[in-house]
Amino acid sequence: MRTRLTSAFVAIALLAAGCGSMPEDPDGTLDRVEREGLLRVGASPSDRTALEEDLARGLAAELGARVQLTRGGETTLVGAMERGELDLLIGGLHADSPWSDKVSITRAYAESTEAGETVKHVLAVPLGENAMLARVETYLDEVTP
């Protein structure tokens, strides 16, 4: 009986040790931003861009990084993010973004009314970079209502 309990505890410990920390970034986005001190931000033109630039600067400060801003259209910026050239997209993205199969969309951090409809505003990070996504969402939780 004692051997079975010991074996069970060893098995649980090995499983726990093998799990690592969650969430993870397969491409190491969050680790790179913190290590290099640079948050590469793509900004598309929008009436929310100034507010979202402030959000990006605040996030960068918390990560011990400075912001490198690249302006452009959404198609160009999403392509740059897919190539690993950007860490965060800002500039009026909506929760129903057509880019959600190419980038990871944050939870909505704000809502507005456009053309009589409620629009949920989001930011984006590289697809599958879950640690980065979690860190951006934690920051949004801290600074937005």
C-alpha positions, 0 to 999 in steps of 0.5 A: 500500500505504501509503495502504491502511494509513493508511486502515485505521488511520484507520478503526480510530481513528474506530471506537474513538473512536465507541464511547465508554465502556462500559457506559453508563446511558441515563438517567444514573443513576450520573452523577447519583448522583455529581454530586448526591451522593445515592443513592436507595435503596428498602428492602423489609422483610426479615431482610437489610435491615440488612445491605443498608442497610450495603451501600448506605451503603458504596456511597454513600460510595464514590460520594461520596453520602449515602443517602436511604432509602425503605421500602415493599413491593416492588411500590411500590418497583419502581414508584418505580424504574420512574418514575426515583425510586430508584437501588437496591433492597435488602431480600431480593431473590432471583436468581429475582425476579419483578421481573427484567423491570422492574429489573436484578438484580445478581449474587448477593452471598450465599446462604442456606437458606430452607425447605430451599432455597438462595436467592441474594440480589441487589440491583437497579438501574433497568432498562438502567442498565448503568454503575450495575449494573457499579458496584454489582457491582464494589462487591459484589466488593470487600466480599463473599466 
